[in-house]
Amino acid sequence: MCGIVGFTGRQQAAPILLDGLSKLEYRGYDSAGIAVRNGSEKTEIVKAKGRLQFLIEKTNGGQAVVGTCGIGHTRWATHGEPSETNAHPHSSQDCSVVAVHNGIIENYQELRDKLQRKGYRFYSKTDTEVVVNLIDYYYKKYQVGPIDALAKTMVRVRGSYALAVMFLDYPGEIYTARKDSPMVLGVADEEAYVASDVPAILRYTRKMYYIDNLEMARLANGAITFYNLDGDVVEKEPTEIHWDAEAAEKGGFEHFMIKEIFEQPRAIRDTLFSVLREDTLDVSALALSEERIRSFDQILIVACGSAYHVGVVAQYVFEDLVRIPVRVELASEFRYRRPLFSKNSLVVIVSQSGETADSLAALREAKKQGVLTLAIVNVVGSSIAREADHVFYTLAGPEIAVATTKAYSAQLMASYVLALEFGRVRGTISEEVFGSLLWELRSLPEKIEKILADKEQLQWFAAKQANAKDVFFLGRGIDYGISMEGSLKMKEISYIHSEAYAAGELKHGTISLIEEGTLVISILTQQALYEKMISNMAEVKSRGAYVMGVTTYGNYTIEDTADFTVYIPQTDEHFMASLAVVPLQLIGYYVSVARGLDVDKPRNLAKSVTVE
């Protein structure tokens, strides 16, 4: 949510800022702005409401704004409506301090009242302007440098923030501060960069630094210096980013989402092969001993959104293969309960970005209570990755579309791998079964490729459903978890009302919503539940529903009930989610395209939810 880019060096800053912000559009925003310094002259600030393209046009692609040091921002409105006035960057009254900010300042009203009593006046309704003026206040009152002014501000502020700040008295320098909102910094060719996510500056540098909570940094003269709250210098080692810069580009596809759907075979293959050693799994990188694995008496999977749906599927897989109790928790609810843990619990946090605010809070709560934590994340150096006791990195690569596809599939693969390894270590699956299941995992990428090769029929079907008002997804067991993800994909990018239901709950109210022509998508991959699902399909069809079925080749009796059927290859039923989700992703995508919507940047949504 929101995007920050900063640059200081020899080149003109504005084009670099605009280019970086364009790489962060997936994060969701409603306005954009840049602030650029030209040597010792005053800072020029340009803002625009709406799409980044408006700012690009307003600045002639950045050519109209001269200077080699600057900060830029795409804003997601929290305090104050979307407007040019409320857009970032914000400045103090005399423009001596200019800043951009991601996050939410919880005590902004208290601080605003204090500053007003000190003579400060405000032009916007944002919490960010309050922080800028608070920095200015401490900077002038105590006659201190930027680092000390930032430190005093950080102690006074409650909430989350990633700040990039320029001071009029320090031309060519950018200062940053962080608490609970992501931020990366990079250097190359005696120039320095800051951004809220790697893709924004990957074109310019692969040498990245991750700033920790309650730390600050100074970018100047092509170098970065880190400080703690006491103002002491903190030594850091850079991380080399191995993504191809082209991985964050569309590569000939119309949208990032369809590109990432087609990248799923590679994403799950890479994730599997990161731990596959011939006919066994090597998870030694997790640093989780077999003795510890045997000691667990319960697993809690905590996540948000699609990652939560991964947890729902993983619950079935773990309980069946490992024979251990599993609870799946919404991180946003988990953090406000007083959760009960056993001494030998394992808390698994699933997050693509590794910065999801609620998931990070859940991780910290588990650690506070002395419970072992394991993170499944896609971003090296992210907050969750750094703070968890053990980390399983998925290798999905950069995911740009707001609606996740390949990261979800890579998380599923990581869950399967852990279930197999836990089952082998605990003796709940034999070596023969382990080998058979591992062979099935190897085959998943090729089977997904077969589904993708048949995308035309799904495109045809989706075009006919573009005017649907309601869509219901039904499933039982693992298929219920799949239906949850399919429903989310439909609603978040097509804006069609969509819900997922455990099919057995139809008679408890849901069936009253079925009307003539209502689209019902049923998932039938679990053979023991196949006949029950057919009965549920017959129930809704008799009430006027138009029924689509997703099942495996061989289940041709479904055609007696379904109006339209999609067949997917056979695999072990534990892993069916990896295959059945692909047609649902494609349908959601093609419905959105048919409706003429912005697939990659759906309204009101952000890629990484880093605030509550």
C-alpha positions, -999 to +999 in steps of 0.1 A: +000+000+000+015+033-011+048+035-028+080+054-021+110+061-044+140+083-036+172+090-055+203+111-051+232+111-074+245+127-107+215+120-129+183+140-131+161+126-104+125+132-117+126+106-146+141+080-122+114+087-096+086+084-121+100+052-135+103+038-100+068+048-091+055+031-123+070-002-110+050+003-078+016+009-093+006-026-083+006-015-047-026+005-051-029+043-050-052+073-057-027+101-063+010+107-069+037+133-064+074+141-065+097+166-048+130+174-064+160+195-051+182+214-075+214+219-055+209+245-028+177+259-044+143+253-028+124+221-034+100+218-063+069+197-055+045+185-081+014+164-074-016+149-093-047+131-083-055+098-100-032+077-121+005+082-123+002+090-160-013+124-150+018+132-130+040+121-159+021+144-183+022+172-158+060+170-155+067+162-192+080+128-182+101+144-155+119+167-179+102+198-165+115+192-130+152+198-127+174+184-099+195+154-089+180+146-055+143+138-050+116+117-034+084+104-050+052+088-037+020+070-048-007+075-021-034+052-008-058+074+011-061+068+048-064+102+065-080+127+041-098+120+008-079+115-024-069+149-037-040+169-049-037+187-016-036+155+004-012+138-020+025+134-010+051+148-007+042+171+022+063+200+035+066+220+066+053+256+067+085+271+054+094+241+031+125+234+051+115+198+056+098+177+028+088+141+032+068+111+019+054+085+042+039+050+041+019+038+071-005+052+096+003+076+125-021+065+153-016+096+176-016+121+148-046+141+162-028+145+196+004+156+178-016+179+155-032+197+185+002+201+201+018+216+170-011+239+165-005+253+200+031+259+189+019+280+160+019+254+132-009+256+106-020+227+084-031+227+047-041+190+044-060+164+064-032+139+064-013+123+093+018+127+071+018+165+073+017+162+111+049+141+110+067+165+087+059+194+110+069+174+140+103+167+124+106+204+116+097+213+152+124+191+168+149+201+142+145+238+150+138+237+187+169+216+196+191+229+168+201+193+159+209+175+127+185+154+106+192+121+124+186+135+158+154+153+147+142+120+132+150+100+163+131+125+185+101+122+162+102+084+161+101+083+199+071+106+200+051+089+171+029+059+176+019+038+145+037+025+114+058+044+090+084+043+063+097+079+059+119+095+032+128+131+042+148+160+026+161+189+046+166+223+029+199+227+048+213+194+035+211+195-003+218+162-021+209+141+009+179+120+018+171+107+053+149+077+060+133+061+090+112+029+094+088+012+118+067-017+105+064-005+069+088-020+043+117-001+029+148-011+009+178+010+000+204+005-028+236+019-041+253+017-076+278+039-094+281+064-066+244+070-065+219+060-039+182+048-040+154+041-016+121+024-023+092+006-006+098-025-027+126-040-048+111-037-083+111+001-081+149+003-082+159-031-096+166-015-129+193+006-114+209-016-087+209-052-074+229-042-043+201-038-017+201-030+020+171-038+043+166-012+071+153-027+103+126-015+126+134+018+145+164+024+123+173+055+102+196+060+073+214+088+054+218+087+016+245+110+004+275+109-020+266+075-033+267+059+001+242+048+028+249+051+065+225+034+090+217+046+125+198+033+155+176+054+177+206+065+198+222+079+167+249+053+167+261+039+133+248+004+125+269-018+101+249-037+075+258-061+047+240-057+013+219-084-002+224-092-039+191-095-057+191-123-083+158-115-100+160-105-136+148-070-141+127-083-169+109-105-144+091-074-133+080-065-169+051-079-189+072-097-214+047-095-242+016-104-222-013-080-221-014-079-183+009-089-154-018-113-141-019-135-171+019-135-173+021-146-137-006-173-143+016-187-170+047-185-148+032-208-122+048-240-136+082-224-132+074-209-098+064-242-083+092-261-101+118-237-087+103-239-052+103-277-052+137-280-068+152-257-041+148-286-017+146-316-039+177-339-039+172-368-063+146-389-045+144-371-012+139-336+003+166-315+019+151-289+041+183-284+062+182-247+053+152-244+076+175-254+105+146-274+119+159-306+135+141-340+132+138-341+169+120-308+170+097-319+142+087-350+162+080-329+192+052-308+177+017-315+190-002-289+171+003-265+141-013-231+137-012-216+102-018-178+103-023-157+072-044-132+053-063-133+020-050-159-005-023-170+019-051-179+043-067-200+016-033-218+012-036-225+049-071-240+045-058-265+019-027-272+040-048-280+070-064-310+052-030-321+038-011-319+071-038-335+092-041-364+067-004-370+061+011-359+094-018-368+117-013-337+138-040-312+148-039-280+126-057-247+131-060-221+104-063-185+117-070-152+100-041-130+111-063-100+115-084-118+141-055-138+157-036-107+168-066-094+189-073-127+207-054-142+235-045-173+216-037-205+235-006-224+226+007-257+238+044-260+248+052-277+215+032-257+191+045-245+157+031-213+143+034-211+105+031-176+090+023-174+053+029-142+034+040-133-001+056-099+008+068-108+042+055-074+053+017-080+059+009-060+090-015-084+106+007-115+099+037-097+113+018-089+144+007-125+148+043-136+144+054-113+171+026-124+194+037-161+190+073-152+197+063-132+227+047-163+241+078-184+234+063-204+206+084-216+176+076-198+143+082-208+107+076-184+079+067-192+043+076-160+024+086-149-011+108-119-003+143-124+011+151-099+038+114-090+045+103-083+081+086-117+086+116-135+071+140-117+094+119-122+126+107-158+122+127-186+138+128-206+106+121-196+070+110-214+039+115-191+009+092-196-021+108-189-055+079-172-073+100-142-083+085-107-083+047-107-084+033-075-098-005-080-103-025-073-072-044-106-075-019-133-065-015-164-086+020-177-088+028-168-052-003-187-041+008-217-061+044-215-047+030-213-012+010-244-018+041-262-030+060-252+001+031-265+023+032-298+004+069-301+009+066-295+047+038-320+050+058-347+032+089-341+053+070-339+086+051-371+077+084-389+068+102-378+099+072-386+122+066-419+105+030-412+096+038-420+059+060-449+047+090-444+025+071-459-004+042-434+000+067-406+005+084-415-028+051-418-046+039-384-034+072-368-042+069-381-078+035-365-080+049-332-069+075-334-097+046-338-122+026-308-112+043-282-134+038-302-165+001-308-157-004-271-151+011-264-185-016-288-200-043-268-184-029-235-196-027-249-232-065-253-231-072-217-221-093-208-251-124-227-239-122-208-206-119-175-223-150-183-244-169-193-212-158-163-193-169-139-220-204-153-217-204-147-179-192-111-180-226-097-170-232-121-141-244-104-109-236-132-085-213-162-086-212-190-060-183-215-056-190-248-040-167-275-027-161-301+000-129-309+018-098-296-001-122-285-028-138-260-004-104-244+001-100-242-037-134-226-040-124-199-015-095-189-037-115-191-069-142-168-054-116-143-042-101-141-077-135-135-092-146-107-069-113-088-065-107-083-102-142-085-119-161-067-091-188-094-094-203-104-061-189-139-054-189-162-024-175-196-016-195-222+004-188-256+018-214-275-003-228-293+027-240-259+040-263-252+011-294-262+030-285-239+059-294-207+041-273-204+010-296-221-014-322-193-009-299-171-029-301-192-060-321-176-088-327-183-125-294-180-143-272-177-112-237-190-120-226-218-096-190-232-100-185-266-084-151-281-076-151-320-077-116-334-073-120-355-042-134-389-053-149-399-020-170-367-021-178-368-058-214-382-056-223-358-028-211-329-049-232-341-079-262-341-056-255-305-045-251-295-082-285-310-089-300-291-060-289-257-073-297-266-110-333-275-101-336-240-087-325-223-120-287-221-115-263-223-145-238-249-132-201-252-141-180-281-129-143-285-124-132-322-121-106-347-133-105-366-165-126-397-162-155-382-142-176-379-173-209-385-155-207-349-144-220-339-178-254-352-169-257-324-144-232-296-153-240-271-181-203-266-187-173-287-175-136-282-172-114-312-169-080-312-153-053-340-152-052-366-124-028-363-095-028-373-059-059-358-043-038-340-016-023-318-044-054-311-064-056-275-053-025-268-075-043-279-106-080-270-099-071-234-090-057-226-125-090-227-144-105-205-117-077-180-120-082-179-158-120-175-156-116-146-131-090-130-154-110-134-186-142-121-170-124-090-159-109-085-194-144-089-209-157-063-186-130-038-196-115-035-162-080-028-149-069-063-142-036-057-126-047-028-104-083-034-092-100-005-074-095-001-037-070-029-034-033-030-027-007-057-033+008-057+002-014-047+031+012-031+054-013-012+076-044-022+094 
